[in-house]
Amino acid sequence: MANIKIVTDGSADVPPALVEELGIEVVPVLLHVDERVYRSGLDMTNEQFFELFQHSNHHFEASSPGVALFEQLYRRLSLEYDHIFSIHMSSKLSGVHRAAVQARSKLPASMTRVELIDSKSASMGLGSTVIAAARAVRSGASPDEVGQLINSLIQHTHVAFFVDTMEHLEHSGRLTLATSVLGSMQRIKPLMILDEGEIVPYERTRTRAKAIEGLYTFVEDFPHVQDVTILHVTTPEDVEKLIEKLEPIFPRERVQIAQFGPAVATHLGSGAMGVVVFEGIE
């Protein structure tokens, strides 16, 4: 049986308990709070981050781990594993994947095979793929089987979200929309999706209630849904509203709830909310 390791980054928002249980290697994202830099999950917990995040007098940014960190990691893991799947946040949203690519290019050809994968997603859109891949490894799947599973998961996992204000996304440079379009979006709470890893407008909604309704419609439009995860930053009270809407089409007990982690929350703002839909694999 091949010895396989799953690697991801801090933007995947995989719960710490699952990281430990499944042996997932998580490369921390760098969090900039005012003039200080923290490694997500190491120097600062999510709880500590969000306690600060809800106070607007702080300035927040997130940045990618350095190439050297990835290179050191791959060299260390290559001593223990035959195959490494390194799955990361969409390359159109972050420089993490690019840093990993540069690090792999520095490795000798004789080293363990390191396969880099652009998830074209973020948060639990990425995290759900990482978790499923790690479970497949634990079940004894071969490298080919794990690779095929990851590709299928990426194709059948979809993310929609909305933000309270476009300010954070605009500041982060993650939107490639014309200035005129951005201007019109400032006055609404647009629903957006990840399309091939890029943020694109999906539906124009003017109120938070309508945006939550839009998340429900996004789920409803899929002919088959295997898993649903509701995401929020600092508004858990709105999760129940969406669960109630979903209940006629998807069992309440199967809805998973997660919080956008710091790496993503810095780009979305405190009022953001989203949903991850996995269609299943035939």
C-alpha positions in Angstrom: 0.0 0.0 0.0 1.3 3.4 -1.0 2.3 5.8 1.8 0.3 9.0 1.0 0.2 12.4 2.7 -2.5 15.1 2.2 -1.3 18.7 2.6 -3.4 21.9 2.5 -3.3 25.4 3.8 -5.0 27.4 6.6 -7.7 28.7 4.2 -9.2 25.2 4.1 -10.9 25.7 7.5 -10.6 22.0 8.3 -11.6 21.6 12.0 -8.6 20.9 14.2 -10.0 17.7 15.5 -10.3 16.3 11.9 -6.8 17.6 11.1 -5.4 15.5 13.9 -7.6 12.5 13.3 -6.9 12.2 9.6 -3.2 13.3 9.7 -3.7 16.3 7.4 -0.7 18.6 7.1 -1.9 22.2 7.3 0.5 25.0 6.2 -0.5 28.2 8.1 -1.6 31.3 6.3 -0.1 34.5 7.6 -2.5 36.9 9.3 -1.5 40.6 9.5 -3.2 42.4 12.4 -2.2 46.0 12.4 1.6 45.9 12.4 2.0 42.3 13.7 2.1 39.0 11.8 0.7 35.7 13.1 0.6 32.2 11.7 -3.0 31.1 11.6 -3.8 28.3 14.0 -0.3 28.5 15.7 0.3 32.0 16.9 -3.3 33.0 17.0 -6.4 30.8 17.4 -9.6 31.5 15.5 -11.3 32.6 18.7 -8.6 35.2 19.4 -8.8 36.4 15.8 -12.5 36.9 15.8 -12.5 38.6 19.1 -10.3 41.3 17.5 -12.0 41.1 14.1 -15.3 42.3 15.5 -13.6 45.6 16.5 -13.3 47.9 13.5 -10.3 49.8 14.9 -7.9 47.0 13.7 -6.6 46.5 10.2 -6.5 42.9 8.9 -4.9 41.2 5.9 -3.9 37.7 5.0 -1.0 36.6 3.0 0.5 33.3 1.6 3.2 31.2 3.4 6.6 31.7 1.8 8.2 29.4 -0.8 10.9 28.3 1.7 8.3 27.0 4.1 6.7 24.8 1.4 10.1 23.6 0.3 11.1 22.6 3.8 7.8 20.9 4.3 8.0 18.9 1.0 11.6 17.8 1.8 10.6 16.7 5.3 7.5 14.8 4.1 9.5 13.2 1.2 11.5 11.3 3.8 8.3 9.6 5.1 5.9 9.4 2.2 5.8 8.0 -1.3 3.2 10.4 -2.6 2.1 13.9 -1.5 -1.1 15.6 -2.6 -0.9 19.3 -1.9 -4.4 20.8 -2.3 -4.8 24.6 -2.0 -7.0 27.6 -2.3 -7.9 28.8 -5.8 -4.9 30.3 -7.5 -7.1 33.2 -8.6 -7.8 34.1 -5.0 -4.5 33.6 -3.3 -0.8 33.2 -3.9 -0.6 30.0 -1.9 -0.7 27.7 -4.9 1.9 29.7 -6.7 4.3 29.5 -3.7 3.8 25.7 -3.6 4.5 25.4 -7.3 7.8 27.4 -6.9 8.8 25.3 -3.9 8.2 22.0 -5.8 10.4 23.3 -8.7 13.3 23.4 -6.2 13.0 19.7 -5.4 15.2 17.1 -7.1 13.4 14.8 -9.5 14.4 11.8 -7.3 12.2 13.0 -4.4 8.8 11.7 -3.5 6.1 12.7 -6.1 4.5 15.9 -5.0 1.2 16.6 -6.9 -0.1 20.1 -6.6 -3.8 20.7 -7.0 -5.6 24.0 -7.5 -9.0 23.4 -5.7 -10.6 26.3 -7.5 -12.3 26.9 -4.2 -11.8 28.2 -0.7 -12.9 27.7 2.9 -14.9 24.5 3.3 -15.2 24.2 -0.5 -11.6 23.4 -0.3 -11.8 21.8 3.1 -14.4 19.2 2.2 -12.2 18.0 -0.6 -9.2 17.8 1.7 -11.2 15.8 4.3 -12.6 13.4 1.7 -9.1 12.8 0.2 -7.6 12.2 3.7 -10.4 9.7 4.5 -9.7 7.9 1.2 -6.0 7.6 2.1 -6.9 6.2 5.5 -9.1 3.6 3.8 -6.2 2.4 1.7 -6.9 4.1 -1.7 -4.0 4.1 -4.2 -2.4 7.4 -5.5 -4.4 7.1 -8.7 -7.6 6.6 -6.9 -7.0 9.5 -4.6 -6.1 11.8 -7.5 -9.2 10.8 -9.4 -11.4 11.4 -6.3 -9.9 14.8 -5.7 -10.6 15.9 -9.3 -14.2 14.6 -9.1 -14.8 16.4 -5.8 -13.5 19.7 -7.2 -15.9 19.3 -10.3 -18.9 18.6 -8.1 -18.4 21.0 -5.2 -19.9 24.5 -5.5 -19.7 27.7 -3.4 -22.0 30.7 -3.2 -21.8 33.5 -0.7 -22.7 37.1 0.0 -21.0 40.0 2.0 -22.4 42.9 3.9 -20.1 45.3 2.1 -17.9 45.0 -0.9 -15.2 47.0 0.9 -13.1 44.0 2.0 -13.3 42.2 -1.3 -12.5 45.3 -3.2 -9.5 46.2 -1.0 -8.1 42.6 -1.2 -8.0 42.8 -5.0 -9.9 39.5 -5.4 -12.6 41.1 -7.6 -11.8 41.7 -11.3 -15.0 43.7 -12.0 -15.2 47.0 -13.9 -15.4 50.1 -11.7 -18.9 50.8 -12.9 -20.1 47.4 -11.9 -18.4 47.6 -8.5 -20.1 51.0 -8.0 -23.5 49.5 -8.6 -22.8 46.6 -6.3 -21.9 48.8 -3.4 -25.6 49.6 -2.8 -26.7 45.9 -2.7 -25.8 42.6 -1.1 -25.0 40.6 -4.2 -24.8 36.9 -4.2 -21.6 35.6 -5.7 -20.2 32.2 -6.7 -16.8 30.7 -7.4 -16.7 29.9 -11.0 -13.5 28.0 -12.0 -11.9 29.5 -8.9 -12.9 33.1 -9.7 -15.4 35.2 -7.8 -18.3 36.2 -10.2 -21.7 37.9 -9.5 -24.6 35.4 -9.4 -27.7 37.3 -8.3 -28.5 40.9 -7.4 -30.1 40.9 -3.9 -30.7 44.1 -2.0 -31.3 43.0 1.6 -29.8 40.4 3.9 -33.0 38.4 3.9 -33.1 38.3 0.1 -29.4 37.2 0.1 -30.2 34.3 2.5 -33.1 33.4 0.2 -30.7 33.5 -2.7 -28.4 30.9 -0.9 -31.5 28.7 -0.6 -32.3 29.0 -4.3 -28.7 28.2 -5.1 -29.0 24.9 -3.3 -32.5 24.2 -4.6 -31.3 24.5 -8.2 -29.2 21.4 -8.0 -31.0 18.2 -9.1 -29.1 16.1 -6.6 -27.4 17.3 -3.4 -25.4 15.0 -1.2 -23.9 17.4 1.3 -24.6 21.0 2.4 -22.4 23.2 4.5 -23.5 26.6 5.8 -20.7 29.1 6.4 -20.7 32.3 8.3 -18.2 34.8 9.8 -19.8 36.3 12.9 -23.6 35.8 12.4 -24.5 32.3 13.6 -28.0 33.6 14.3 -28.7 33.7 10.5 -27.7 30.0 10.0 -30.9 28.8 11.5 -32.9 31.0 9.1 -31.2 29.2 6.1 -31.6 25.8 7.7 -35.4 26.4 8.1 -35.6 27.3 4.4 -33.6 24.3 3.4 -35.5 21.8 5.5 -38.2 20.9 2.9 -35.5 19.9 0.4 -32.6 18.8 2.6 -32.7 17.1 6.0 -31.8 19.5 8.9 -29.7 16.8 10.6 -27.4 16.5 7.5 -26.7 20.2 7.2 -23.1 21.0 8.4 -22.3 24.3 9.9 -18.9 25.9 9.8 -17.3 29.3 10.3 -15.2 31.0 7.6 -11.7 31.0 9.0 -9.5 34.1 9.4 -7.8 33.7 6.0 -11.1 34.0 4.2 -12.9 36.3 6.7 -10.3 39.0 6.2 -11.4 39.2 2.5 -15.2 38.9 3.1 -15.9 41.0 6.3 -17.8 40.2 9.4 -21.3 39.9 7.9 -20.5 37.3 5.2 -22.4 34.1 4.8 -22.2 31.3 2.3 -23.1 27.7 1.4 -21.1 24.8 0.0 -23.0 22.2 -2.1 -21.6 18.8 -3.0 -23.6 17.1 -5.7 -22.1 13.7 -5.1 -20.2 11.5 -7.5 -22.1 8.9 -9.6 
